[in-house]
Amino acid sequence: MKLKVIKTEEEYNKALKRLEVVFDSPVDTPEGDEAEIIGLLIEKYEDEHYPIEAPDPIEAIKFRMEQMNMDNKDLAKVIGYKSRVSEIFNHKRKLNLKMIRNLHEKMKIPYESLFADYK
């Protein structure tokens, strides 16, 4: 396959098909290098044409709590206020900077997710 920047949906689909063929190629072989380059080209096209927005901060917190088997009491220990958990989850109170820092440091939630605008 001739490698070039993917500009159309047709080129994108061809690149996906070619990647399926060379995907399991050994590293440091021409096919392995081709797979890596095609992957980068596909990623660039997808970032431009199929962007994924940051999740709602509240949904990000709930998702991470589920992953960590946490409940609201555990979250209260992270944000520092037991009474704030329901207010935050019901969108009655916004996260403040201290809460965002604690959520990032203690629960490893990316800042990008916590700073996203929400209602």
C-alpha positions in Angstrom: 0.0 0.0 0.0 1.2 3.5 -0.9 1.3 5.4 2.4 -0.2 8.9 2.4 -2.3 11.1 4.6 -5.9 9.8 4.8 -8.3 12.5 3.4 -11.5 10.7 2.5 -13.8 8.1 3.9 -12.8 5.7 1.1 -9.1 6.1 1.9 -9.9 5.5 5.5 -11.8 2.3 4.8 -8.9 1.1 2.6 -6.4 1.8 5.4 -8.5 -0.1 7.9 -8.6 -3.1 5.5 -4.9 -3.0 5.0 -4.2 -2.7 8.7 -6.2 -5.9 9.2 -3.7 -7.6 6.9 -0.5 -6.3 8.4 -1.6 -5.9 12.0 0.1 -9.0 13.5 3.3 -8.4 11.5 6.6 -8.7 13.6 8.1 -5.5 14.8 11.1 -4.2 12.8 9.9 -5.7 9.6 8.6 -3.7 6.6 5.1 -5.0 7.3 5.4 -4.2 11.0 6.6 -0.6 10.2 3.7 -0.3 7.7 1.2 -1.4 10.4 2.5 1.2 12.8 2.4 4.0 10.2 -1.1 3.0 9.0 -2.3 3.0 12.7 -1.0 6.6 13.1 -2.6 7.7 9.9 -5.9 6.1 11.0 -5.7 7.7 14.4 -5.1 11.2 12.9 -8.1 10.8 10.6 -10.4 9.5 13.4 -9.3 12.4 15.7 -10.3 14.9 13.0 -13.5 13.2 11.8 -14.8 11.3 14.8 -13.7 13.3 17.9 -14.7 11.9 21.3 -15.7 14.6 23.7 -14.6 14.4 27.3 -17.3 12.8 29.5 -19.4 14.8 31.9 -17.3 15.2 35.1 -20.1 13.6 37.2 -20.3 10.6 34.9 -16.5 10.3 35.0 -16.6 10.3 38.8 -19.4 7.6 38.9 -17.5 5.5 36.4 -14.3 5.6 38.4 -16.2 4.9 41.6 -17.7 1.8 40.0 -14.2 0.7 38.9 -12.8 1.2 42.4 -15.9 -0.4 44.2 -16.5 2.9 46.0 -19.7 4.2 47.5 -20.8 7.7 48.3 -19.2 7.6 51.7 -15.9 6.7 50.1 -16.3 9.6 47.7 -17.1 12.0 50.6 -13.7 11.1 52.1 -12.0 12.1 48.8 -13.8 15.4 48.2 -13.9 16.3 51.9 -17.6 16.9 52.3 -20.2 14.2 53.1 -23.1 16.6 52.4 -21.7 17.7 49.0 -21.8 14.3 47.3 -25.6 14.3 46.6 -25.4 18.0 45.7 -22.7 17.3 43.2 -24.4 14.2 41.8 -27.7 16.1 41.4 -25.9 19.0 39.6 -26.8 21.4 42.3 -23.2 22.3 43.1 -20.2 22.4 40.9 -16.8 20.9 41.7 -14.4 23.3 43.2 -10.6 23.3 42.5 -9.8 21.5 45.8 -12.3 18.7 44.9 -10.9 18.4 41.4 -7.3 18.1 42.7 -8.4 15.5 45.2 -10.3 13.5 42.6 -7.3 13.6 40.3 -4.8 12.7 43.0 -6.7 10.1 44.9 -8.8 8.5 42.2 -6.6 9.2 39.2 -9.4 10.8 37.2 -7.8 12.9 34.4 -8.0 16.6 34.8 -9.5 16.9 31.3 -12.6 15.0 32.4 -13.0 16.9 35.6 -12.7 20.4 34.0 -15.2 19.7 31.2 -18.2 21.9 31.3 -21.4 20.4 32.6 -24.9 21.4 33.6 
